[in-house]
Amino acid sequence: MASTDGAETTGVPQRAQGLLFDDALPDLDEATGYRGPTACRAAGISYRQLDYWARTGLVEPSIRPATGSGTQRLYSFRDILVLRVVKRLLDTGVSLQQIRTAVAHLRERGVDDLAQITLMSDGASVYECTSADEVIDLVQGGQGVFGIAVGRVWREVEGTLAELPTERAEDDATAEPAPGDELAARRRARSAG
């Protein structure tokens, strides 16, 4: 089990990880993304949080970043998965500094690896566990108080996004905003007049 700050925890050997879930994970379409309001809905966060996290580099849209007024950010499935994990960590009281460290660690992993880990937190640090034995060792050591099975979050995000609109990366970045995007409508009206 590794602490996401790069330090190894003692007493628990690194071991090969078997898949924690019986069914195979689907292939991701790298060219399909989700606009900001859809990403917010799927991750359970406000647009203000999404915007702040993108501007500060915590979770930036990997398919299409904002390149100026009127352009639409486009988030990948993996981005939304990380957004949802960040939200869960915040809800448990983990500091934003520790979350930034954990997210940097998650960025280094491939998508397949993400679905096979459990993030545990004692409120001060975030630990990565890649086997049931590591989770048990951490809990028995009195450290772990909250766990996030990333594979389960994957399934939740997948279910939520199945009902929400997608967009292809090749689509016009300055296309009409999603219904209810009042701010973008105001910008268009101001620039047209």
N, C-alpha and C positions, 0 to 999 in steps of 0.2 A: 504494500500500500504506500502510495507516495503522497506527500503533502504537495499541494499545488504550488507552493512557493519554491519547489525544487529540492527541498530537504527530504531525505528518506527517513521514514519512521523506523525505529529500531524494533527488533524482536519479531518482525514479520518478513519472511523471505520473499523476494520477488519470484513469482511463478508464472508459468504459461497460463493464459486465460482461455477457457472454453467459452463458447457462446452461452450467455445467460438466458437466452430466449430460444425456444424450439423452432419457431418459424423464421424463415429468411426475411431480411429486410428488403424492401423494394428498391430498384434502381431509381436514382434521382435525375430528373430532367434539368440539366444545368442551364438551359436557356429560358426556363419558365420561372417567373418570379411573382411577387406580390407587392402591391403598392402599400404605402405607409398605413392608411386606415385599415387595410386587411391584416397587415402584420400586427397592428395594435390589438385588433380583435382576437386574433389567434394566440397572441402572447399574453393577453389579459393586462395590458398596460395602456397608459394614456398617450396621446399623440405628443404631448409635451415631453414625456419621458423618452419616447422614441427619438424625437428630434435632438434632445440633449445628449443621449447616448451616442447618436450618430456624429454629432458635432465634436464630442470629446473623444471619439475613437473607441468607445467601449464596445459597441456593436455597430459596425458600418455595413451598409448594404453592399453585398458582393456582386450582384448582377449589374446594377446601374446606380452609381452615386448621384447625388444632386450636383448639377454643374452650373447652377445659377437660378435666378428667379423663374418660376414657371416649369422647371423640369421636375420629373417625378422620380423619387428614389424607387428602386426595385430590389426587394429583399428575397434571398433564396430560402428554401425550406430550412437549410442548416442555420441561416441567420435567425430565423424565427424560433428554431429549437433553442438556440443560445439565448435569445431574448426571454423565452419562457423560463429557462433555467435561472437566468439573472433575476427575474421577478420572484421566483420561488426562494432564492437565497436572500433577497432583500426582505421578503416577508418573514423570514426566520430571524432577522436581526443581524445578519452578516454585514460587515462594513463594506462600503463601496470599494475601498482600497483592496480588501481581500478578494472581492468579486472580480476586480480588474485583474488581479494575479491569476485567479482561477480561469477567467476567460482567455487570458494569454496562453495558459497551459492547454485549454481546450482547442485553441486555434492550431496548435502544433499537431493535433491528432487528426486522423482521417475520419470521415463520416462513419465508416463501419465501426471504428474503435469507440466513437462516442456512444453508440447504442449499447455497448457492452460494459459500461462503467456505472458505478454508483458514486455520487458525490456525497460525502458526509461532512457535517460541520458541527463544531462544538460552540459555535457562536463567535469564535475568534479566528479560527483557521478553517480552511476547506481542505478535505482530504479526498484523494481518488482511491477508490477500492475497485479492483477488477475481478474479485471472486467473493463468493459468499463467506469463505473463511476469513478474508480480510475485514469484511463488515463485522463479523462476529467478534474478531480480535479487537477491533476498534471500540465496539460497544462494551465488551467485557473489560476493556482497559479504562472505562469510565469517561472516555473522551467524546465519543459520538453521541449527539443528541438529536440530530436531524439528518435524514438521508433522502437523496433524490436519485431514483433509478432512471437514468437518462433514456433508456430504452422505453420505459413506460411514458415518459414525457413525449418521446418521439411519436408513439401511437396516439396520444392525445392531440398533438399538433396536427398529425396526419388526418385524424377524424374531423377536426375543426376546419382545416383548410379544404377538405373535400367539398364543403358546402359554400366556399367563398370564391370570388373571381380571381383568375390568374391573368398574367400578361406575358407575352413573349418579349425577350430582350430586344429583338429586332424591331418591335413596334415603335412608333414615334414617341419619343420621350416627352414631347410637348403636347400630347394628345389631350383631349377633353378630360378634365378631372373626374374622379369617381363621384357618383351622386352624393350630395351632402358635403362636398368639399368646398365650403363657403369661402375660405381664404383664397383658394386658387381662382374661384369665380371672381372675387373682388380684384385680384391682381390682373386678370384678363381684362376686366372692364376698365380698370385704371389705365392700362397700357394701350387699349384701343381708343380711348377718348382723349 
